[in-house]
Amino acid sequence: MGSSYEVYNPFLDSYVEFDEPPRRIVSLNPAVTETLFMLGLGGKVVATDAFSYRPEEARRLPKIGSYIHVIWDKLAELKPDLIFTTTGAQKDLTRQLLQKGYKVFPVPVPITVHDIVSGVLVVATVMNAFERGRELELSLVQKITEFKGRTKRKRVYVEFDLGGPITVGYPTHVSDGIRLLGAINVFDDVPLAYFTPKDSEIAARDPEVVVLEPKRLVEHEVQRMKSSLERRGLSVLLGKAHFTRGDFLAHTGPSFITDALPWLLSVLSA
């Protein structure tokens, strides 16, 4: 087999061709950014989106935009040979990048914990880093196996502060992770991924554990979430509430398995 290769991408419905493994990568997908560093390939990343700050080395890289926008002149200066994006909210940005002639590889948004593992293999395949990818995959699978069914079937309500209360339904890695641990998301029967729940419905589903995720774990943002529940007539939930450190459960990279699931298990086991 020569140095050139191609990798099929379902979103593009075509093969992405490579003459050699990419050397100058721009990652606009925080999960992929983290994966590249965990594969030992962080040195190939020349810039990221503003939300790629895992691990700490990624935080120090140049930021060329947000999740759905890029600074086009800075991107042109970097001359990347590959740009990683994701599907969902980045579909339009991916199309714009392709139209401008960039080589782009969108990685699907995971809806299960095992999809996160699959994403590792996708990135490893693109980077021609097969052995590193397999090692990371197996270590993540081992952790998943260790966590499976470790807690009682408690009813869990999760709320993110995204400019307003947002929760998770069935097709999300968060709901799947809760079920994997042995508990159940109170909205696991809703076919929407992320949505604004009715306050009366939250109360009716009577969660035993409440997980609140502010944008950052700072006092004024924690207080904002508490005040929101009180205004909505849900102050009773505060006695069951546990705050994440912010952008924690929502993250879809490998650290959801290595960091977020153990934290969630400790909350559910308390």
GIMOUR-V891760 format. One record per run of one state. SS is the DSSP state (A for helix, B for strand, O for the rest). FROM is the first residue (numbers start at 1). TO is the last residue. If there is no record, write none. Layout:
SS&FROM&TO + SS&FROM&TO
This chain:
O&1&4 + B&5&9 + O&10&13 + B&14&18 + O&19&24 + B&25&27 + O&28&29 + A&30&38 + O&39&41 + A&42&44 + B&45&48 + O&49&55 + A&56&59 + O&60&61 + B&62&63 + O&64&64 + B&65&65 + O&66&69 + B&70&70 + O&71&71 + A&72&78 + O&79&81 + B&82&86 + O&87&87 + A&88&99 + O&100&103 + B&104&107 + O&108&112 + A&113&126 + O&127&129 + A&130&147 + O&148&154 + B&155&161 + O&162&164 + B&165&168 + O&169&172 + A&173&181 + O&182&183 + B&184&185 + O&186&193 + B&194&195 + O&196&198 + A&199&205 + O&206&208 + B&209&213 + O&214&218 + A&219&231 + O&232&234 + A&235&240 + B&241&243 + O&244&254 + A&255&269 + O&270&270
